[in-house]
Amino acid sequence: MFLSLTLSLALSLALVAPLAADTTTYVVLNHGRPAGEMSLVRDADSLVITYGHIDRNRGRWVQNRYGFDAAGRVVSGESRPMTRQGVVSPASDRYEFVGDSIRTTRNSVTRTMPRGTGYYALSNSTDWDRALQVRHLLAQPTRSAVALPGTTVTRLEIAADTTVATTRGSARVRLAMLHGMSATPQAVWVDGQGELVAGAVEWFITVRPEFIPALPAMRAIETAYRDAAAATIAARTPIAAQGTVVIRNADVFDSERGIVLPRQTIIVQNDRITAMGPAATTRAPRGATVIDATGKTVIPGMWDMHMHFQLTSPTTRLLRDLATGITSMRDMAADTDVGTSIRDRANAGRIVASNVVLAGFMEGPTRWAGPSDVLVSTETEARAWVARYDSLGYTQIKLYNVIHPDLVPTIAAEAHARGMRLSGHIPRGLTLETAIRLGFDEVNHAAFLFSTFYQDSLYWPEMRAYSLVAAGVAKNTDVDGPAMTNLINVLKTHNTVIDGTFNLWMQDTTTADSLGARANNRAYLRLLKRLYDAGVTIVPGTDLSSFNMEIELYERAGIPAAAVLQMATITSARVMRAEREYGSIAVGKIADLVIIDGKPHERIRDARNVYLVMRLGRAYTPTALIDAANTSTYR
């Protein structure tokens, strides 16, 4: 489902005439469609790697260069930033071997040190650079070496060695995992000689053209490795308490009423809350594990309403989020196979992760399309995809930037008929108010509440990122003026939910444009308070930023801490129609709880002081979860 490629596409890419005799070209794919390329131009003593891809009319561009000696060994390397127009800047990172030493310059700091058996990893690496590291490690007796200029040891694991079918016949491929460079091992596919075949399973994949037909098989192998790693982490992560657990003498936050019940005892049996009452009269069952929560506050597990899953999420981000007290999350754009797999394993307790709900992503088929294979251009396609998502257990549809506005009423009607919610970015050509009137139940990102006032941003021929538009518009918008007042009234009248991801739009006030940044930040904070005062439903989402910073912004904007906690718990559960199981502490509900050393209902910053987090009745310490996320070795 991920790759909707045809053999003709693979053949056409494989048979592209080379630019020159010494040039090799890789294609960069966005969910099966070309999004860019990487060219390797080689002569006797140098190699120039030029990489670029387009992502929603933005992207990544870099040029890396290597020098070789007469024996073909690397003796120097450098990384040069490059613009989309091909303008190359001076090197920002470089190194050269001088005898038994290496001289490096990174961030304008030059160092000289012994080379030993170490290697140097350019800071702006491409997949070819990672394959170079693989070849270096393959030549080491221990398959490990120091990553210069630091002291971190990188270890190579060949996780798979197999044969796949290509447009040129069968070929050997190996899945190389580089351990130690980050919390989770970095993946790259190489051939029998260690030359790059393809990058890791991500939204954008660099691949040698003849290997395009093999990508589904390679994806399955890499997915199995990552899934096994998550299962290993689940088995290794210490559980502080489970079974019959008594949390004694806690102050309990009643999210339904926004108040605290003092000195309560909560009894959990397996994955459910079975009793709660005053500590003086609520007796612990025989043999229970007792947690003394005197002086601490127990709140329902919190929700992150704007996540984006990747294949590596269960071994990294999801563990850290659980340590933060997030026990439920909504994914807003995962690849379908990744999202459903994480959801099913998380909700069954097979991996250490929060409860997961999914929003199905839909986009239009233009060159500005977002990273998805779900591109629709007709009403028939749109209805079919809503039905497909419904059959897979999705509870919501999310529309993106360039889906055709004429499809919105059809998608809204189909989603609502199936009991699904509709949210998204505001598609090009629509105002925010019009999107709501056409059926949007929710708007993702507060930036659209500003960019909607700058209609030039909505039209072709040049798509400008709504976030960039909003950055310029927000600081000059009268948030208390009649236009914003009318928009807020529309939101309230239609019961529209705002998933604002406000933390994303806060700007650095230490830059040269600090006056503009402060004006921008004031506008977003004032908008937050106005939405709250008007009774508009707000739910906290991060879009992979900081959850704590997100909810702390709400209090900074003037929203009482207890109300912020309600947004993060019962309000989010109600929006997702999951309040029967989640969002509050009550007998019969899922035992997703957070014990906090402090009073977050009075000072939301105290939510950072997680003492224990309980998911499905299993209690974990934040330290155990963070340690698990930082472990890059699974075997």
Number of C-alpha atoms within 10 A of each C-alpha: 11 17 17 11 16 11 11 9 16 18 17 12 18 21 12 10 11 12 11 9 10 12 15 16 22 23 25 25 22 23 22 21 18 18 22 21 19 24 18 17 18 18 12 11 15 17 19 19 21 20 25 21 24 22 18 18 14 13 13 14 22 23 25 25 19 21 19 16 12 8 7 11 11 17 17 20 23 24 24 19 18 20 14 14 7 13 12 14 13 10 19 16 22 24 24 19 18 14 9 10 13 22 17 22 17 17 9 11 8 12 12 15 14 15 18 12 15 22 18 21 20 19 12 16 14 18 22 24 17 24 24 18 20 27 17 18 23 17 11 13 8 10 16 22 21 19 19 21 21 9 10 13 15 23 21 24 20 17 13 16 16 13 16 16 16 19 17 10 9 12 16 15 24 21 24 24 23 25 21 21 15 12 16 22 23 18 22 24 28 26 18 14 10 18 16 25 25 28 23 21 21 16 18 21 24 29 23 20 23 22 22 28 20 17 21 16 13 24 16 11 17 23 17 12 15 19 20 16 21 26 17 17 23 21 13 12 17 16 15 15 19 20 16 22 23 26 22 24 23 26 25 23 24 21 23 13 12 16 14 19 15 18 19 23 26 27 25 28 19 16 19 20 24 17 18 20 18 17 18 11 9 17 16 19 13 7 9 17 18 15 18 13 22 15 14 22 28 29 30 30 30 31 30 29 28 23 21 17 20 17 21 20 19 26 30 20 18 25 26 23 24 27 26 25 32 28 29 26 26 24 20 25 24 22 23 20 12 16 23 18 12 28 23 15 19 18 18 13 16 15 25 26 32 30 25 22 23 27 27 27 27 26 24 23 17 14 14 18 22 26 22 22 22 22 21 20 15 14 15 12 15 22 18 15 21 22 15 13 20 19 10 12 15 19 21 26 27 21 26 22 23 24 25 20 18 14 19 20 16 18 26 22 16 19 22 16 10 14 12 21 21 25 27 23 22 29 20 20 20 18 19 23 17 13 22 21 14 19 21 27 23 25 25 25 24 22 24 20 23 25 25 21 19 15 12 14 19 24 12 10 6 11 17 17 15 21 17 13 20 24 20 16 19 25 20 14 17 15 19 12 9 10 13 18 16 12 15 20 16 17 25 16 11 15 15 20 20 23 24 27 27 25 26 19 20 18 17 14 15 10 10 9 11 13 13 19 22 16 17 24 22 17 21 25 21 17 23 24 17 20 18 17 11 13 15 21 19 23 26 28 29 23 22 15 15 17 25 18 16 19 27 20 20 24 21 15 18 15 18 15 23 23 21 23 27 26 23 27 28 27 25 29 24 14 17 18 12 14 16 13 17 27 31 27 26 19 16 14 19 25 30 31 27 27 27 24 19 21 22 22 23 14 14 24 17 18 24 17 17 21 22 24 28 28 26 24 22 25 22 23 20 21 15 18 26 19 13 22 23 17 17 20 16 17 7
